[in-house]
Amino acid sequence: MVIRKFEDIVAWQKAQDFACDIYSSFKSLKDFGFRDQICRAVVSISNNIAEGFDRSSNKDFNRFLYIALGSCSETRSMIYLAKKLDYIDEDNQNSLLANLKKFQKLLEDLLSH
């Protein structure tokens, strides 16, 4: 199957869903700096997939996929910190990390093709 638009990329779809999960998890957090940082990191994932897809070459697309993976790592790091700061409980942390890992695998699969 040929992907004609970034909206058809499953990793982009899952990254958008995950961003909604993060926004929901931290919507009432009063630490605005933390909330802003994790939200910017998670939104960057799907945005980099989209931007890379519309670049002129596979090399550029791959470069943006690596940037998206970096944003996954930043988001993952922030999730660990959120737990240490008692912004989320362990169940929420584990759920967020499991979801992140699932679509991060989709990004890695895109890079291996």
N, C-alpha and C positions, 0 to 999 in steps of 0.2 A: 504494500500500500504506500502510495506517495502522499506525503503530508504537504498540503498546499498552503496552510495558514497555521500560525502558532497556536491558535485556539484548539486545533486538533491534536496537539501533543499532550499525551496523557500526563507526563511529568508536569507540564504547565498547569493542567487542570487540577492535579493533586496539590501543587504548590499554592494555588489560589484557595483551595479548601483548607489547607493547613494555615494559611494566613488568617482566615476567618476563625479558626480554632484559637490561634494566638490572641487575636483581638478580643475574642470572648473571654479567654482566661484572664486577661489583664485589664479589661474595660473599666473596672472600678478601682484600680490601683492608684493610690495617691502619689506614688513616686513617679512623677511625670517624666523625669529624665530616663529612668529605667524603661518605663512603658514606651516612650518614644523610640528609644534605641532598639528594643526587641521588635517593635512593629516595623521600623525602617529596615532592619535586617531581614525579616521574613518576607516583606513585600519585594525586596530586592531579588529574591529567588525567582519568582515568576517573571518579574520585569526583565531580568537578564536572559531568561529563556526566550522571551518574546523579542527582545532587541537583537539577540544573536541570530535568531531565525531569519530575521529580515535583513541581515547583512549580506554582503555580496559573495561570500564563499563559505565552504565547510570549515575552513581553518578559522575564520572569524566566529562562526557558530560555536565551534568547540571551545574557543577562547572564552566566550560568554558563558558556556556551560560550566567551565572551570570557575569562573567568577561566581556563578550561582551556587556551586558546591562550597565555595568559600563562605558565602552567606548562610548556607546550611550549618557550617561549622560555627559561625558567629551566633546563630540562633540557638544551636545546641548548647554552647557555652553559657548563654544567657539563661537558658532553662535550668541548668545546674545552679547558677547563681540565684535564680528566683527561689529555688528550693532552700538553699542555704540562708536566704534572707526571710524565709517563711512567707513568701508571696504566694506560693502554691504548695499543696501537700504532695506527699510521695506518690499517691495514685495518679494525680494530675501530671506530675513530672514524668512518670513512667508511660502514661498514655501519650503525652506529647512527643517524647523521645521515640516511642515505637512508631508513631505516624511519620515522624521526620525520617526515620531510618527507611521506611517503605518507599517513600518517593525519592529519597536520595539514591536508592538503588536504581530507580528508573532513570535518573540523570546519569549515573555511571554506565548503565546499559546504552544510553544514547551515545555516550563518548566512545564506547567500544565498537560502534558500527562505522 
